[in-house]
Structures are given as C-alpha cells and as structure tokens.
Amino acid sequence: MNIDRLVFVFAGSMVLLSVVLTQYVHANFVWLTVFIGANLIQSAFTGFCPAAKIFNMMGIKTGCAFK
C-alpha cells in the first residue's frame, strides 16, 4: 500500500470515528470532522498533507499524489 491510499484510508477512518464520537460522546467532536475536511481541501490545492509526511517518515512508499 502506498501513501496515497493510506491517506485516504486514514482520512476516511478519522471521519467515521469523529461521527461516532459526535453521536455518542459529545457534540463538539464535530469540529474534528471539520478539521479533517479542511485539511483534505487544502491538501488538494497545495499538495501538502501532514499525515502523508508522517507516513513518509515511517518508510511507506510514495505514490503519485503526495511526495
């Protein structure tokens, strides 16, 4: 699995987790969903994704979107 796919899996998992936390723990966890969405939008324009940088440091092979 390369960084591109791993970023999608990580972002999707975090969105689902934040929805569950918002529903069952506290309504303010919705801001985690907002943060994830904003981060995905800015990475689409800039090509910079903090999760991709962390995965790169962990030695995951790069794809074509995040280098």
N, C-alpha and C positions, 0 to 999 in steps of 0.2 A: 504494500500500500504506500502511495506517495503522499507528500504533504498536502496536495490539493484535495484529495479525497478525505484525508484525515481531518482537515479543517472543516469540511462540510459535515462530517460525522460529529465532530466536536461541537460545532455551532448548533446543529440540529438537536443534539443531546442536551445542550445547555438551555435551549429554548423550551424543550419539553420539561426539563427539570424546573425551570422558572415558572412555567404554567402550573405545575403540580404544587410548588411551594406557594404560589399566589393563592391557589384554591384552598389549600389545607393548612397553611401556616399563618401567613399574613399578607394582606393586600398590597403592601409596599414592595413585595418581591416582583411586582410587575415592572419595576424600574430595571431589574436585571434583564428582562426581555427587551426593554427599550435600549439599553446599553448594547446588547448583542446585535440588535437590528442596526443601530447607528454605526457600530464597528464594521458590520458587513457592508454597509453603504460606502463608508469612507475607504475601505479596502478595495472596493470595486473601482474607485476613482484614482486612488494613489498607489495601489499595489502593495501597500504596507499592511501587514496583519501581525499583531503581537503573537498570536497563537502559532502562526507559521514560523516566526523567528524562534520561538521556544522549541517547536518540533525539529527545526533545522539544527539547533544546538544539541538536541537529543540524538542526532545522527540519522533521522528519517530522510530517505532520498527525496530530492526535489522533483516537482512536476514542472508544468509549463506556466502556471499562473503565479506562484509565489517563489521567488528566488532569494 
